[in-house]
Amino acid sequence: MDDREQVVGAVLQLGAQQTLALFCPLAFGDIDEGGDDTVDCVLGGTVGPDQHHEGVSAILEGKITLDDQDVYDNSIDVVELRARVGMVFQKPNPFPKSIYENVAYGPRIHGLHSSKADLEHIVETSLQKAGLWGEVKDRLYDAGTSLSGGQQQRLCIARAVAVSPEVILMDEPCSALDPIATAKVEDLIHELRENFTIVIVTHSMQQAARVSQRTAMFHLGHLVEENDTDKMFTNPDDFRTQDYIMGRFG
């Protein structure tokens, strides 16, 4: 980030068990021109006066609240926040540990298990929720990095859900995946919505239409429109949204 404002005047509200897609015309260079990636990181509490995003600090004005609690309030327990808000990044980033340990790490440090059997159950159910259990149940102690790209991303999703967060933030989770792996992750997003609230950043209008119930469009750091996804892509309220969907710019 540089001295320019990355996101201006954005007001978003997200309900439980709902998927919100954030999209914008594809960014150029290293700056988050649209602002959607920045919003995802801000929602997760990873960008602010005392945090660093891509090596630089940022100034934050306004509030991000989770159940009416400001996630940037000095009294917030950051460890607890990390458990309540999970994050899945653009590029799969499994820990340099076994598949089992990748998923067990969060529940272990947050004290979410009372016995070894309890932890094993959490690992198994998390991998099942991520649609990965059937593919790895006989190789749980292989390195997480030995999996394919799509499997690694689902492992990261299993790692996120293992601590039972209230919200899962996904920053372009399919951008590095092939179409088959992308379809599996999108199907997974639909299944996860039954238990979690999801925010996904995507530069694909088609993906936003497929996976979300509400969509927000950003352009040059400004929130252009937020609406029900079906309405957004059939009868948008803002002419800029219509122009972008029709391919008149972007």
C-alpha positions in Angstrom: 0.0 0.0 0.0 1.1 3.6 -0.6 -0.3 6.9 0.6 -3.5 6.5 -1.3 -6.8 5.5 0.3 -7.5 1.9 -0.5 -11.1 1.7 0.6 -13.4 4.7 1.0 -16.9 4.9 2.5 -17.7 1.2 2.6 -20.6 0.1 4.8 -21.3 -3.7 4.7 -23.6 -5.8 6.8 -23.3 -9.6 6.8 -25.9 -12.0 8.2 -25.4 -15.5 9.7 -25.1 -18.5 7.4 -24.7 -16.2 4.3 -22.0 -15.9 1.7 -21.0 -12.4 0.6 -18.9 -12.1 -2.5 -16.6 -9.0 -3.0 -15.5 -8.4 -6.5 -14.0 -5.7 -8.6 -12.4 -5.1 -12.0 -9.1 -7.0 -12.0 -6.4 -5.1 -10.2 -3.2 -4.0 -12.0 0.3 -4.1 -10.5 0.8 -4.5 -6.8 -1.9 -2.1 -5.6 -5.3 -3.4 -4.6 -7.0 -1.1 -7.0 -10.5 -2.3 -6.3 -10.2 -2.5 -2.6 -11.9 -5.9 -2.1 -8.7 -7.7 -1.0 -8.1 -4.9 1.6 -11.6 -5.2 2.9 -11.1 -8.9 3.4 -7.9 -8.4 5.5 -9.5 -5.5 7.4 -12.5 -7.7 8.3 -10.1 -10.3 9.6 -8.3 -7.8 11.9 -5.0 -8.2 10.0 -4.8 -4.6 8.8 -4.6 -1.6 11.2 -2.3 0.8 13.0 -0.4 -2.0 14.8 -0.7 -4.7 12.1 1.1 -5.2 8.8 -0.2 -6.2 5.5 2.3 -7.1 2.8 5.1 -5.5 4.8 3.5 -2.1 5.5 1.3 -0.7 8.2 -2.1 1.0 7.5 -4.4 3.6 9.0 -7.9 2.4 9.8 -10.9 4.7 10.3 -14.4 3.4 11.1 -15.4 0.2 12.8 -15.5 -3.5 12.0 -17.8 -5.2 14.4 -18.5 -8.9 15.1 -21.6 -9.4 17.3 -21.4 -5.6 18.1 -17.8 -5.9 19.3 -15.2 -3.8 17.5 -12.5 -6.2 16.3 -9.9 -3.4 16.5 -10.8 -2.4 20.1 -7.7 -2.5 22.4 -9.5 -4.8 24.7 -10.1 -7.5 22.0 -8.4 -10.8 22.6 -6.5 -11.3 19.3 -6.1 -15.1 19.9 -9.8 -15.4 20.5 -10.5 -13.3 17.4 -8.4 -15.7 15.3 -10.6 -18.5 16.5 -13.8 -16.7 15.7 -12.7 -15.5 12.2 -10.9 -18.0 10.0 -8.9 -17.0 6.9 -8.2 -18.9 3.7 -5.7 -17.2 1.4 -5.3 -16.9 -2.3 -2.4 -19.4 -2.5 -2.6 -22.6 -0.5 -0.3 -22.3 2.6 -0.3 -25.5 4.5 2.1 -25.6 7.5 5.3 -27.7 7.0 3.7 -30.4 9.0 1.7 -33.5 8.5 -1.9 -33.4 7.2 -3.0 -34.4 10.7 -1.0 -31.7 12.4 -2.1 -29.0 10.0 -5.7 -29.5 11.2 -4.9 -30.4 14.8 -2.8 -27.2 15.4 -5.6 -24.8 15.9 -7.7 -26.9 18.3 -4.6 -27.7 20.2 -3.4 -24.1 20.8 -7.0 -23.0 21.6 -7.6 -25.8 24.0 -10.6 -27.2 22.2 -10.0 -30.8 23.0 -10.0 -32.8 26.2 -8.3 -36.0 25.0 -6.4 -37.5 22.1 -9.6 -39.2 20.9 -11.4 -35.9 21.0 -8.7 -34.2 18.9 -8.7 -37.1 16.4 -12.5 -36.6 16.1 -12.0 -32.9 15.4 -9.4 -33.7 12.7 -11.6 -36.2 11.0 -14.8 -34.1 11.1 -12.9 -31.1 9.8 -11.4 -33.0 6.9 -14.9 -34.4 6.2 -16.3 -30.9 6.1 -13.6 -29.9 3.7 -14.4 -32.8 1.4 -10.9 -34.2 1.9 -11.2 -37.1 4.4 -11.8 -39.8 1.8 -8.7 -38.8 -0.1 -6.3 -38.6 2.9 -7.6 -40.8 5.7 -4.9 -43.4 4.9 -2.1 -40.9 4.7 -2.7 -38.5 7.6 0.9 -38.3 8.6 2.2 -37.4 5.1 3.3 -33.9 4.7 0.5 -31.4 3.9 2.7 -30.0 1.1 2.7 -33.4 -0.6 -0.9 -32.9 -1.6 -2.0 -31.4 -4.9 -2.8 -27.7 -5.1 -6.6 -28.2 -4.8 -6.1 -30.6 -2.0 -3.8 -28.2 -0.2 -6.5 -25.5 -0.4 -9.1 -27.8 1.0 -6.6 -28.7 3.8 -6.4 -25.0 4.6 -10.1 -24.8 4.7 -10.2 -27.9 7.1 -7.6 -26.1 9.2 -9.8 -23.0 9.3 -13.0 -24.8 10.3 -11.3 -27.0 12.9 -11.6 -24.2 15.5 -15.3 -23.7 14.7 -15.1 -20.0 13.6 -18.2 -17.9 13.2 -16.9 -16.3 10.0 -14.6 -17.6 7.3 -12.8 -15.1 5.0 -11.6 -16.4 1.7 -9.2 -14.3 -0.4 -9.5 -15.5 -4.0 -9.3 -19.2 -2.8 -9.6 -20.6 -6.4 -7.3 -18.3 -8.3 -4.4 -20.8 -8.3 -6.6 -23.8 -8.9 -7.7 -25.7 -12.1 -11.4 -25.8 -13.0 -12.0 -29.2 -11.4 -10.4 -28.2 -8.1 -12.3 -24.9 -8.3 -15.6 -26.7 -8.7 -14.8 -28.7 -5.6 -14.1 -25.6 -3.5 -17.2 -23.9 -4.8 -19.3 -26.9 -3.8 -17.7 -26.9 -0.5 -18.5 -23.2 0.1 -22.2 -24.1 -0.4 -22.0 -26.8 2.2 -20.0 -24.7 4.7 -22.6 -22.0 4.5 -25.0 -24.2 6.5 -22.7 -23.7 9.6 -20.6 -20.7 8.8 -20.8 -17.1 7.5 -18.5 -16.7 4.5 -16.9 -13.7 2.8 -15.1 -14.5 -0.5 -13.0 -12.1 -2.6 -13.1 -12.9 -6.3 -12.3 -11.2 -9.6 -14.7 -13.6 -11.3 -18.3 -12.3 -11.7 -19.3 -15.8 -12.6 -17.9 -17.2 -9.4 -19.6 -14.5 -7.4 -22.9 -15.4 -9.0 -22.4 -19.1 -8.4 -21.4 -19.1 -4.7 -23.0 -16.1 -3.0 -26.3 -14.8 -1.8 -25.2 -11.2 -1.6 -22.5 -9.4 -3.7 -20.6 -6.2 -3.3 -18.8 -4.5 -6.2 -15.8 -2.3 -5.6 -14.0 0.0 -8.0 -11.0 2.2 -7.3 -11.5 1.7 -3.6 -15.2 2.7 -3.5 -18.1 0.5 -2.8 -20.2 0.8 -6.0 -23.1 -1.4 -5.0 -24.1 -4.1 -2.6 -27.2 -6.2 -3.4 -28.8 -9.6 -3.5 -26.6 -11.6 -5.9 -29.5 -12.5 -8.3 -30.5 -8.8 -8.5 -27.0 -7.6 -8.9 -26.4 -9.7 -12.0 -29.8 -9.2 -13.6 -31.0 -5.7 -12.6 -28.3 -3.8 -10.8 -29.1 -0.4 -9.2 -25.9 1.4 -10.3 -25.0 2.1 -13.9 -21.4 1.3 -13.3 -22.3 -2.2 -12.2 -24.4 -2.7 -15.3 -21.6 -1.3 -17.5 -19.0 -3.7 -16.0 -21.3 -6.7 -16.2 -22.0 -5.9 -19.9 -18.2 -5.6 -20.6 -18.2 -1.9 -21.3 -15.1 -1.5 -19.1 -12.8 -3.6 -17.0 
